[in-house]
């Protein structure tokens, strides 16, 4: 994996400056770690090339690789044109990095310009029926006299 702490890495200086700005902006360690991992993976995909020299096509190739490396369910969702949350995190991280590089005049124009997030995968959550909720609540009811759960029908509650 690319090592942005190695001074021989073409991305070391740029990453150090970007990270310093993220810290100054009060970004969490986890956010910075996520940006770092995404940028390191992109650098690895580009065989160690300077991230500031990559083209839009290079980045799109990387994002397609991220999409195809997902598990079966995620791959199926992606094939339908919907992004997983992982894909969206990678895209947002790269948008942020290249927007910073453009603002710092390290690139004339961000290769991410005009790239938008794919539609997110919708997660359908099953909601229990009202009757099932009533049964659940009844099963969890507390006897005010004993402060114990009510015993199921046909049994006795012993403290």
C-alpha positions as CSV (number, residue, x, y, z in Angstrom):
1,X,0.0,0.0,0.0
2,X,1.1,3.5,-0.7
3,X,3.0,5.1,2.2
4,X,2.4,8.8,2.4
5,X,4.9,9.1,5.2
6,X,7.8,7.9,2.9
7,X,9.5,11.1,1.5
8,X,10.2,9.1,-1.7
9,X,6.4,8.7,-2.3
10,X,5.3,11.4,-4.8
11,X,2.2,11.9,-2.7
12,X,3.9,12.5,0.7
13,X,4.2,16.2,0.6
14,X,0.7,16.8,-0.8
15,X,-0.9,14.4,1.7
16,X,0.9,16.0,4.6
17,X,-0.4,19.5,3.6
18,X,-3.9,18.1,3.0
19,X,-3.9,16.3,6.4
20,X,-2.7,19.5,8.2
21,X,-5.6,21.4,6.7
22,X,-8.1,18.7,7.7
23,X,-6.8,18.9,11.3
24,X,-7.0,22.7,11.3
25,X,-10.6,22.4,10.1
26,X,-11.3,20.1,13.1
27,X,-12.0,16.9,11.1
28,X,-12.1,13.8,13.2
29,X,-9.3,11.3,13.2
30,X,-11.7,8.7,11.6
31,X,-12.6,11.1,8.8
32,X,-8.9,11.8,8.1
33,X,-8.2,8.1,8.2
34,X,-11.0,7.4,5.7
35,X,-9.6,10.1,3.3
36,X,-6.1,8.6,3.7
37,X,-7.2,5.1,3.0
38,X,-9.1,6.2,-0.1
39,X,-6.2,8.2,-1.4
40,X,-3.7,5.4,-0.7
41,X,-6.0,2.9,-2.5
42,X,-6.2,5.3,-5.5
43,X,-2.4,5.7,-5.5
44,X,-2.0,1.9,-5.4
45,X,-4.5,1.5,-8.3
46,X,-2.4,4.1,-10.2
47,X,0.7,2.1,-9.5
48,X,2.2,4.8,-7.2
49,X,1.6,7.7,-9.5
50,X,1.3,11.2,-8.2
51,X,-2.4,11.7,-7.3
52,X,-2.1,15.3,-8.6
53,X,-1.3,14.0,-12.1
54,X,-4.2,11.6,-12.4
55,X,-7.0,12.2,-15.0
56,X,-10.7,11.9,-14.6
57,X,-10.5,8.6,-16.5
58,X,-7.9,7.3,-14.0
59,X,-10.2,8.1,-11.1
60,X,-13.2,6.6,-12.8
61,X,-11.2,3.4,-13.4
62,X,-10.4,3.3,-9.7
63,X,-14.1,3.9,-8.7
64,X,-15.2,1.1,-11.1
65,X,-12.6,-1.2,-9.4
66,X,-14.1,-0.3,-6.0
67,X,-17.5,-1.2,-7.3
68,X,-16.5,-4.6,-8.7
69,X,-14.6,-5.5,-5.5
70,X,-17.8,-5.4,-3.4
71,X,-19.5,-8.6,-2.2
72,X,-22.3,-10.3,-4.2
73,X,-25.2,-8.3,-2.8
74,X,-23.4,-5.0,-3.2
75,X,-22.2,-5.9,-6.7
76,X,-25.8,-6.7,-7.7
77,X,-26.9,-3.3,-6.3
78,X,-24.1,-1.6,-8.2
79,X,-24.9,-3.4,-11.4
80,X,-28.4,-1.8,-11.1
81,X,-26.7,1.6,-11.1
82,X,-27.0,2.2,-7.4
83,X,-24.0,2.9,-5.2
84,X,-23.2,1.3,-1.9
85,X,-22.3,3.5,1.0
86,X,-18.6,2.5,0.5
87,X,-18.6,3.8,-3.0
88,X,-20.1,7.0,-1.9
89,X,-17.5,7.4,0.9
90,X,-14.7,6.9,-1.7
91,X,-16.2,9.4,-4.1
92,X,-16.8,12.0,-1.4
93,X,-13.2,11.6,-0.1
94,X,-11.7,12.1,-3.5
95,X,-14.0,15.1,-4.2
96,X,-12.7,16.6,-1.0
97,X,-9.0,15.9,-1.8
98,X,-9.2,17.3,-5.3
99,X,-11.3,20.3,-4.2
100,X,-8.5,21.1,-1.7
101,X,-5.8,20.6,-4.4
102,X,-7.6,22.9,-6.7
103,X,-8.0,25.6,-4.0
104,X,-4.3,25.3,-3.2
105,X,-3.6,25.6,-7.0
106,X,-1.8,22.3,-7.0
107,X,-4.1,21.3,-10.0
108,X,-5.5,23.7,-12.5
109,X,-8.9,22.0,-12.3
110,X,-10.1,19.1,-10.2
111,X,-10.5,15.9,-12.2
112,X,-13.6,15.3,-10.1
113,X,-15.3,18.4,-11.5
114,X,-18.7,17.3,-12.8
115,X,-18.6,13.8,-11.2
116,X,-21.7,13.3,-9.1
117,X,-22.6,10.6,-6.6
118,X,-24.4,7.6,-8.0
119,X,-27.9,7.1,-6.6
120,X,-27.6,5.4,-3.3
121,X,-28.8,1.9,-2.7
122,X,-32.1,2.0,-0.8
123,X,-32.3,-0.2,2.3
124,X,-35.8,-1.5,3.0
125,X,-36.4,-2.2,6.6
126,X,-39.2,-4.6,7.6
127,X,-41.6,-3.1,10.1
128,X,-43.5,-5.6,12.3
129,X,-47.3,-5.6,12.1
130,X,-49.2,-3.9,14.8
131,X,-50.4,-7.2,16.2
132,X,-46.9,-8.5,16.5
133,X,-45.8,-5.3,18.3
134,X,-48.7,-5.7,20.8
135,X,-47.5,-9.2,21.5
136,X,-44.0,-8.1,21.9
137,X,-44.9,-5.3,24.3
138,X,-47.2,-7.7,26.3
139,X,-44.3,-10.1,26.6
140,X,-42.1,-7.4,28.0
141,X,-44.7,-6.0,30.4
142,X,-43.7,-5.7,34.1
143,X,-46.0,-6.6,37.0
144,X,-46.1,-3.4,39.1
145,X,-46.5,-5.4,42.3
146,X,-43.5,-7.6,41.9
147,X,-41.4,-5.5,39.5
148,X,-40.9,-8.8,37.5
149,X,-42.0,-9.6,34.0
150,X,-45.5,-11.0,33.8
151,X,-45.4,-14.8,33.5
152,X,-46.5,-16.2,30.1
153,X,-50.1,-17.6,30.1
154,X,-50.3,-21.0,31.7
155,X,-47.2,-20.6,33.9
156,X,-46.6,-19.0,37.2
157,X,-44.0,-16.4,38.1
158,X,-41.8,-17.1,41.0
159,X,-39.4,-14.4,42.3
